[in-house]
Amino acid sequence: MAERDDDDRTEIRKDFRDAVNMSPSELEDWLETDESKAVGDDSDGESTGHYSGRRIVEIKRKTVDELTEDDHDWMKKATGYVHRHLKQGGPKQDVETSKWRYSLMNWGHDPCK
């Protein structure tokens, strides 16, 4: 992948802030719940979404100057996941306790906020 310029990185950070609406502490608390651990693909003991949530907490706690290209890649991946999942639409009932919401929350987005 080609090196990004500052404008690209700025846009990625803006999109990430818009998509990830949970604070690091909210996300950490959520990731400790049984509901969080019960959703997603689980090939090696931890789902991709659960791992992503931990990674998002790390990213959100960094300053802009501390962010790496890998961090920007992950922000872009998280933003894409949130946007795709939201387009699928959630359940018509019981959104608050749905696996759809729980999966999004693992990626740092609470659709009920």
Rosetta silent file (secondary structure, phi, psi, omega in degrees, C-alpha in Angstrom):
SEQUENCE: MAERDDDDRTEIRKDFRDAVNMSPSELEDWLETDESKAVGDDSDGESTGHYSGRRIVEIKRKTVDELTEDDHDWMKKATGYVHRHLKQGGPKQDVETSKWRYSLMNWGHDPCK
SCORE:     score description
SCORE:     0.000 S_00000001
   1 L     0.000  137.852  179.755    0.000    0.000    0.000 S_00000001
   2 L   -70.731  150.589  177.542    1.280    3.458   -0.873 S_00000001
   3 L   -62.695  135.952  178.174    2.105    5.885    1.893 S_00000001
   4 L   -81.335  153.032  172.679   -0.820    8.137    2.758 S_00000001
   5 L   -93.988  173.235 -176.329   -0.536   11.894    2.777 S_00000001
   6 H   -59.399  -37.518  179.492   -1.688   14.092    5.662 S_00000001
   7 H   -63.630  -41.289  178.004   -5.035   14.833    4.017 S_00000001
   8 H   -62.280  -46.349 -179.470   -5.790   11.105    3.696 S_00000001
   9 H   -63.990  -39.173  178.033   -4.891   10.463    7.339 S_00000001
  10 H   -62.271  -43.658  179.325   -6.992   13.428    8.463 S_00000001
  11 H   -64.328  -41.928  178.051   -9.989   12.109    6.515 S_00000001
  12 H   -60.997  -43.979  179.716   -9.550    8.608    7.972 S_00000001
  13 H   -65.091  -39.063  178.888   -9.468   10.040   11.507 S_00000001
  14 H   -64.633  -47.920  179.511  -12.576   12.144   10.875 S_00000001
  15 H   -60.754  -40.264  179.153  -14.520    9.182    9.468 S_00000001
  16 H   -63.025  -46.602  178.727  -13.379    7.032   12.396 S_00000001
  17 H   -60.191  -37.414  179.480  -14.527    9.631   14.955 S_00000001
  18 H   -69.903  -37.310 -175.776  -17.913    9.785   13.231 S_00000001
  19 H   -82.537  -37.014 -175.572  -18.319    5.991   13.125 S_00000001
  20 L   -96.590   99.276 -173.108  -16.919    5.061   16.540 S_00000001
  21 L  -101.870    9.940  177.280  -19.244    6.732   19.024 S_00000001
  22 L  -103.837  140.977  177.243  -18.181    4.899   22.184 S_00000001
  23 L   -74.359  162.303  177.362  -15.501    6.258   24.508 S_00000001
  24 H   -55.594  -42.065 -178.185  -12.524    4.071   25.412 S_00000001
  25 H   -69.949  -38.163  175.779  -13.919    3.450   28.902 S_00000001
  26 H   -61.351  -43.911 -178.089  -17.412    2.605   27.563 S_00000001
  27 H   -67.467  -42.812  177.344  -15.869    0.200   25.084 S_00000001
  28 H   -59.502  -46.033  178.376  -13.611   -1.413   27.689 S_00000001
  29 H   -60.017  -43.887 -179.915  -16.575   -1.940   30.021 S_00000001
  30 H   -61.676  -43.830 -176.172  -18.621   -3.394   27.156 S_00000001
  31 H   -64.064  -17.840  177.552  -15.830   -5.782   26.103 S_00000001
  32 L   -82.118  -10.198 -175.330  -15.887   -7.324   29.599 S_00000001
  33 L   -81.650  155.261  175.609  -19.521   -8.429   29.249 S_00000001
  34 H   -64.115  -35.210 -179.941  -20.696  -11.901   28.321 S_00000001
  35 H   -61.631  -41.074  179.334  -22.823  -10.349   25.544 S_00000001
  36 H   -63.457  -42.052 -176.583  -19.737   -8.863   23.918 S_00000001
  37 H   -75.874  -14.120 -174.999  -17.892  -12.161   24.022 S_00000001
  38 L   -89.303   -7.232 -177.352  -20.879  -14.094   22.643 S_00000001
  39 L  -113.116  154.343  175.122  -21.041  -12.475   19.186 S_00000001
  40 L    98.844  169.296  177.327  -18.858  -12.708   16.116 S_00000001
  41 L   -74.204  138.643 -172.459  -16.682  -15.319   14.474 S_00000001
  42 L  -133.564   82.623 -176.564  -14.528  -17.113   17.006 S_00000001
  43 L   -91.704  -23.904 -176.813  -11.776  -19.133   15.387 S_00000001
  44 L  -136.579   33.878  176.204   -9.059  -18.793   18.032 S_00000001
  45 L    97.955  -17.341  178.155  -10.795  -17.945   21.282 S_00000001
  46 L  -141.879  133.092 -179.742  -11.616  -14.317   20.502 S_00000001
  47 L   -69.961  158.121  177.284  -13.884  -12.934   17.811 S_00000001
  48 H   -58.638  -42.793 -179.950  -12.555  -10.487   15.243 S_00000001
  49 H   -64.331  -39.990  179.823  -14.933   -7.833   16.570 S_00000001
  50 H   -65.298  -44.748  175.352  -13.834   -8.338   20.173 S_00000001
  51 H   -59.514  -43.914  179.801  -10.184   -8.034   19.153 S_00000001
  52 H   -59.155  -41.190  178.514  -11.077   -4.969   17.116 S_00000001
  53 H   -58.780  -42.489  178.206  -12.698   -3.377   20.141 S_00000001
  54 H   -64.704  -39.203  179.379   -9.497   -3.773   22.151 S_00000001
  55 H   -66.087  -39.502  179.075   -7.514   -2.328   19.243 S_00000001
  56 H   -64.363  -39.907  176.513   -9.920    0.626   18.964 S_00000001
  57 H   -58.164  -46.413  178.717   -9.456    1.413   22.668 S_00000001
  58 H   -58.444  -46.583 -177.921   -5.677    1.551   22.100 S_00000001
  59 H   -63.061  -45.603 -176.809   -6.088    3.821   19.078 S_00000001
  60 H   -66.237  -20.196 -179.838   -8.517    6.187   20.795 S_00000001
  61 L   -89.527   -3.729  179.341   -6.078    6.635   23.680 S_00000001
  62 L   -89.691  154.823  169.994   -3.246    7.770   21.387 S_00000001
  63 L   -81.616  163.937  178.775   -2.504   11.304   20.347 S_00000001
  64 H   -55.591  -41.625 -178.196   -2.554   12.113   16.638 S_00000001
  65 H   -66.931  -22.172 -179.694    1.264   12.165   16.609 S_00000001
  66 H   -85.589  -13.968 -176.248    1.393    8.649   18.091 S_00000001
  67 L   -70.242  134.820  179.319   -0.823    7.087   15.401 S_00000001
  68 L   -99.719  173.820  174.585    0.939    4.753   12.960 S_00000001
  69 H   -62.285  -38.388  177.855    0.041    3.721    9.429 S_00000001
  70 H   -61.713  -40.212  176.343   -1.201    0.431   10.916 S_00000001
  71 H   -60.827  -44.015  178.821   -3.478    2.413   13.245 S_00000001
  72 H   -63.790  -38.255  175.573   -4.857    4.322   10.254 S_00000001
  73 H   -59.907  -43.994 -178.173   -5.420    1.011    8.441 S_00000001
  74 H   -68.725  -38.464  177.075   -7.375   -0.278   11.450 S_00000001
  75 H   -60.438  -41.942  179.469   -9.404    2.932   11.725 S_00000001
  76 H   -65.577  -41.256  177.848  -10.347    2.587    8.073 S_00000001
  77 H   -62.562  -45.371 -179.677  -11.272   -1.082    8.591 S_00000001
  78 H   -63.318  -44.077  179.191  -13.418   -0.252   11.643 S_00000001
  79 H   -61.031  -44.573  178.785  -15.178    2.578    9.829 S_00000001
  80 H   -61.665  -42.568  178.938  -15.918    0.322    6.866 S_00000001
  81 H   -61.740  -48.438 -179.144  -17.300   -2.406    9.114 S_00000001
  82 H   -58.767  -46.814 -178.655  -19.590    0.011   10.974 S_00000001
  83 H   -62.718  -44.072  179.783  -20.910    1.519    7.732 S_00000001
  84 H   -64.268  -43.714 -177.525  -21.551   -1.905    6.123 S_00000001
  85 H   -66.168  -39.568  178.276  -23.236   -3.267    9.246 S_00000001
  86 H   -65.400  -37.144  179.289  -25.475   -0.202    9.604 S_00000001
  87 H   -65.351  -28.466  177.903  -26.563   -0.509    5.949 S_00000001
  88 H   -65.473  -25.427 -178.822  -27.726   -4.065    6.622 S_00000001
  89 L    79.642  144.860 -179.378  -30.223   -2.608    9.053 S_00000001
  90 L   -93.361 -177.455  179.016  -30.979   -3.899   12.463 S_00000001
  91 L   -67.925  154.794  179.914  -33.912   -5.847   13.800 S_00000001
  92 L   -75.639  -24.679 -179.133  -37.317   -4.190   13.892 S_00000001
  93 L  -130.606  158.064  174.552  -37.764   -5.135   17.558 S_00000001
  94 L    54.746   39.962  179.761  -35.504   -5.578   20.574 S_00000001
  95 H   -57.444  -41.019 -174.963  -32.620   -3.618   19.041 S_00000001
  96 H   -60.078  -28.742 -178.672  -31.082   -3.009   22.471 S_00000001
  97 H  -113.848   23.776 -177.106  -30.534   -6.728   23.092 S_00000001
  98 L   -89.803  150.282  174.587  -29.814   -7.793   19.514 S_00000001
  99 H   -63.367  -29.274  177.060  -26.691   -9.523   18.266 S_00000001
 100 H   -59.131  -50.639  178.862  -26.651   -6.861   15.539 S_00000001
 101 H   -64.377  -44.387 -177.825  -26.161   -4.123   18.144 S_00000001
 102 H   -60.132  -39.902  178.441  -23.704   -6.207   20.167 S_00000001
 103 H   -64.190  -45.004  177.314  -21.573   -6.807   17.082 S_00000001
 104 H   -61.373  -40.738 -179.568  -21.501   -3.099   16.264 S_00000001
 105 H   -64.086  -33.087  175.433  -20.599   -2.272   19.845 S_00000001
 106 H   -61.399  -25.960  178.872  -17.589   -4.600   19.638 S_00000001
 107 L   -97.301   11.529  173.128  -16.413   -2.313   16.833 S_00000001
 108 L    89.499   10.125 -179.590  -17.022    0.818   18.951 S_00000001
 109 L  -121.274  120.654  175.729  -20.406    1.904   17.610 S_00000001
 110 L  -102.717  108.785 -177.996  -23.566    1.855   19.716 S_00000001
 111 L   -69.385   -9.749  178.837  -26.550    2.342   17.383 S_00000001
 112 L   -92.188    1.313  178.009  -28.755    3.144   20.388 S_00000001
 113 L   -82.527    0.000    0.000  -26.765    6.282   21.267 S_00000001
